[in-house]
Structure formats: structure tokens, C-alpha cells
Amino acid sequence: MPTITSIAPTSGTTGTAVTITGPSGTFGTVGSTVRVNFGTRTVNGTVATATTVTTTAPAGCSGQTQVSVTALNSTSNSLPFFYITGPVVTSVSPALGTASPGSVTLTGTGLSTVTAASDVSFGGTPATAIVSRTGDTQLTVTAPTGTIGPSGIATVTVTATNPGGGSTPSPCGFSSFTYYAAPTVTPNSASPATAPAGTTGATATGANFYDLISVTLDPGDAPVQPTENAFATTSGLIVFDIPAGTPADAYSVVVQTPGGTSTPNPAFDDITVTA
């Protein structure tokens, strides 16, 4: 009965050259053909020396399989071989953020063999660091700084590569990340410039108001005040209501989006709320 003592390498992809080692003479005559079993898949192997068989790994699914040799009318013991296939990225979280978003987590399969940050790409730009990983299904990286054009928003495909190849983008678009430019409010653009608490339909102009999260009023030396019913009519115009009871003061209008929070007007005089 043939005996296997080692396999080299112990992991690889479809087509990997594999050398199987055993005691002298265990596989039969040098130059003869034997059968090598990768789980349920069988391929030919060649007895290369008195102690080795060489073969090529057949197509296989990601994960571990058992390899054995059938020679001299019997089958050997088996040893494990780990198939590495191209990773699959099924989701990215968060899926949107600032131009420098920090940590982003990829979920999918085959991610345990993505070994370097440069193997993760955000629209062709590599990640800058691997933060953590959870088994084969999650990988957290530091996303690169995004390149955002005049539109103020940029969506890129996130891919990962391991020795088995590169990931295929999700057909549902779940393997993408959207960069948002930081919003800016034009100083003194609020209209009306002076308004009593309870005013509805106040406006302000600026840029990059996509997917508006909030509009607040910052007096600089007192608590920030919320607004109500805020929305962006375009990427450069917001509309908001000043709640009844808002303290009389001069305020800077501050906007928050997935791209971050706008910098307050240092004069804090975008709009003056009266009693």
C-alpha cells in the first residue's frame, strides 16, 4: 500500500504543480503513471523519483480537500491540500464616506488569503493598511484618499486579490464605495439674513450638499441649535426651518453630509435670529 508523508505545496490554485513524497518505492516504478485523488477529483500523476509523485492540481472549490495516491492496486493515506480561489466581495461597510474615510470592512469569501493592503483596490487605488480580519469572511482595511471631481461625489468599485485571482464586482453594486467631498456653506449667504425664531423656508447656498444629513446653527460661544425640515434642493442650495424657541443670537449655518461637516463661518454672522 502506498504511503504519503508530505505534500508540497500544501495550498494552491487550479493548475498548481504539486509534489507528493513517500518512502522509497512506495509509488511503484519511476516513470510510471499513478492516480492522484484531490477529494472526488482524480488526475494522473508521474512517479518522478523513487520517493516522489508529481502532478497538477485539478479544478477545485475554495477550502480544504484530501489528497491521496492510488498505485499498485491500492490507495494511500491522505493529507490535506487547501484550494485558494479568487475572493468574492459581497458588501462594503460603510459604503460611503468622506474623501479620507478611514476603516472600511469588506465582507465575502476568500478574504483570509488577501495578504497585503495593496491587494485591496478602491477604483484602482490600493488600501493603505490592513486593520483586522475575521476568518475567511471579513477584512477591514484603511481606505485610500479618494479622488473627487467637480461633481463632489465619486463611486468606485472595491476589489480584492489573492493568489487565486481577483474578485468579481457584485452585480448588485454592493461592492462599491462612494466618496463625498466636504460640504461648504458660502459665508453670509443665508436668506433672510435676519429672521425671528419660527421662520420657515430659510435658505443658504454653498457646495456639496449631496445626501444632506443635518443643518445646524452654531453661535460659536453657546450650544449649537438644530433646525427643522432641512433638505437640499440642489447640491448647492439648502432649505430649513428655524424652530420656535431658538435663542436670539447670530449664527453660522453648518451642514453635515456623508462628506463631513462644513467649517463654521468664523464671524458667526450667516444669520441672526431674533426673539
N, C-alpha and C positions, 0 to 999 in steps of 0.2 A: 504494500500500500504506500503510495507516495506521501511525503510529509513536507509541509511548508513551514519554514522557520521565520521568514520575513518577506515583506513586500516593499518595494521602493519605486516611486514614492508612495506614501500611504494616502495621498489625496491627489486629485487632479480633475481634468475635464474630459469630455469625449475626445478620443484621439490621443490621450496621454500615453507615452511609452512606459510600460510597466515591466519591471524585472522581479521575478519570483525566485526565492532562494530556498534550497533544502539540502539535506545530506547528499553526499556524493552518490550518484547512480539512482537516486530516488525517482527521477522522472523518466528514466529509460536511456536509450541510445542518443548520443549527441547528434544533432541534425534531424532527429525525428520530430513529428508533429504530435502535439497533445491538445487536449481541450481545456480551455481556461473558462471557468464559470464566474461571472460577475452577477451574483444573485441568480435570477432566472435567465439571464442573457449569457450565451456561450459563444466564444470566439476561438479561433485557432491560436496556438502558441508554439514556439520553436524551442526545442531543448538546445540552448546555446552552448552550454558547458556541462560538465558532469554535475554541477550543483545549481544551475540556473535555467529558468524558462523566461523567454521574452515574449511580450505580446503588446497589443494596443487596446486601451480601454474602449469598450463599445459605448454607444449612446446610453445614458442613464439619467435617472431623476436625481435632483438635489438631495443630498443626505448620504447616510452610510449604507453600504452593501457588503456582503460577504463574498470573498474570493477563494475559490478552491481550484485544484487541478485534477483532471481526470486523465490518468495514464496507466498503462499496464493493467487495463480492465478494472481499475478501482479508482475511487475518488478520495482525495486527501482531506485533511482537516481544513478549516477555513480561517482566514484572517480578514480584518475589516479594511475597506477602502472607502474613502469619503469623496463623493462626487461634488465638485464645485460647479454650479451653473450660474449663469448671469443673474444678478439680483433683480427683484421686482419691487418698484416703489409704488405703493398703493395710496399713500397720503402724505401730506407735509403739514406740520403744525408748529407754530402758526403758519397760515397760508398767505399772510400779508403782514407788512410792517414798514418800518422806516427805511431810509437809504442804508442805514447800518443796523440791521435788525438783531444782531447778536445770535443767540442759540435758536436753532431750528431742528425739529425732530422728524426724521424720515421713518415711516412705518412700511413694512413689506416683508419680503423673504430674501434670503441670501445675503443679508447685511453683515453677518459676523465675519465674512471674508473680505469685506471692504476695509482695507488695512490702513489707508492713508487719507488725510483730509483732502489731498489733491485728487482723490478718486471720486469725490462728490462734486458735481458741477451745477452751478446756478446759471443757466443760459450760457455755458461755455467758460464761466469764471469759477475757479476752484474754491472750495471752502478753505478756511484758514486754519482750522483746528478740529480735532475730534474731541468732543466734550465727554461723552459717555456712550455706552451701548448696552442693550438688554437682549441677550441671547442672539438669535438669528433674525429677530423681527423688528428691532428698533435701533436707530443710530442717531445720536444728537451731535450736530456739528455747529461750528461758528460760521454763519453765512458771510460771504464776502460783501463788501460795499457794492450797492447796485448802481448801475448807470441809468439815469433817468433823463429822458429828453425833455423838450419844451412842453410836452403834454402833461407832465407832472406825475405820470404813472407808467410803470413798466412791468409786464408779466413775463416771467421766464420759466422754462422747463427745468425741473430738478431731476438729475440722473445720478446713478451710482455705478461704479465699475469694480469688478473683482476679477480674479484670474479666469472666471468662466465667461467673461464678456461684460457688456454694458447693459443697463436696464432699458426696457422699452417704456416710453412715456405712457401713462394711463390714458386710455381712450376717452375717459370721462373728464379729464383735465384736473384730476385730484393730485397730480404730481407736479404742480406748478406753484410758484411763489410770486406775489405781486409786491413790487416796491412802490412806495408812495413818497413823493417829495414833501418836505415840511411845509405846512401852510404858513402864509404870511398875511397879515392884515395891514392895509395901507393906513398910515397914521392920519387921524382926523378925517377919515372917510365915512364915519357913521352919519346917518341921516335919520331923524333930525339930530343936530349936534347937541341940543338941549331938549330934554323930554321929561315929563313927570313920570313917577312910578305908575305902572299900569298901562303904559303906552304899548300898543300892538303894532306890528309891522315895521319896526325899526330895521334899518339895513346897514351893511358895511361892505366894502369891497376889498379885494386882495387877490390872492392866488392859491391854487392847490387845495380847494375846499372839497375835494372828492370824498364821498362816503363820510360826511360830517358826523362826528360823534357828539360834540357839545360846543356851545358858545357860552362863555362866562364873562363877567365884568370884574376887572381887577383894579381896586383903588390904590394898590401899592402899599398902603400902610394900615389896612384893615382887612377883614375876611373877604375872600372872593365871593361874589354873588352870582347865583345861577340865573340863566334866562329860561324862557319857556318857548315851546313850539318852534325851536330853531330848525331851519333847513337851508340847504343851498339850492338856489335856482339855477346857477351855473357854477363852473369851477372857480369863478371869481366874484360871486355875489351871495351873501347870506342874508336871511331874514329872521328876525327874532322878536319876541315879546319881552318887555321889561316887567317883571311881576310887581303887583301891588305890594307895598311894604318894603321895596328896595330902598335902603338908606340913601338919603340925598348926599351926593358926592360926585367927584369927577373920576371917570373910569377909563381904563384901557380895555378894548374889546379883544378877547383872547379866544382862539379857535383851536379845537382838538380834532384830529383826524387820525387814521392809521399811520399817517406820516409823521405824527408827533404833535406837539403843542406850539402854537405861534409864540414868538417873543413879545411880551407886553411893550407897548409904546412907553419909553422911559419917562415921558412927560405925564402919562396917565390922564390924558385930556381928550381921548377919542370922543367921548360922550359924557355929558353932565346930566345927572339925574336930579330932578327937583322933587320936593315933597308934594 
